[in-house]
Amino acid sequence: MNPTLQIILSVILGGSLWEGFKFLYPDLKIFITSRNLAKKTFYSNIDSLLKAANELYGKLESLGKEDFSSLY
């Protein structure tokens, strides 16, 4: 292939790829940011839920041991 033609094609394709990236970048940035925010919200909510469930389990286990200690 002609070297001049290769240079022209690489400039055209490189420029079009760059413009395509600049066109899609804002949408990708919004998608990634919203996904990270959703993860952060989920983990903060699940943390309090897991702490409450752990406390409830401890109380139920303690009450169960007290109530059924005569069966052992």
Secondary structure, DSSP 8 states (H G I E B T S, - for coil): --HHHHHHHHHHHHHHHHHHHHHHHHHHHHHHHHHHHHHHHHHHHHHHHHHHHHHHHHHHHHHHHHHTTTT-
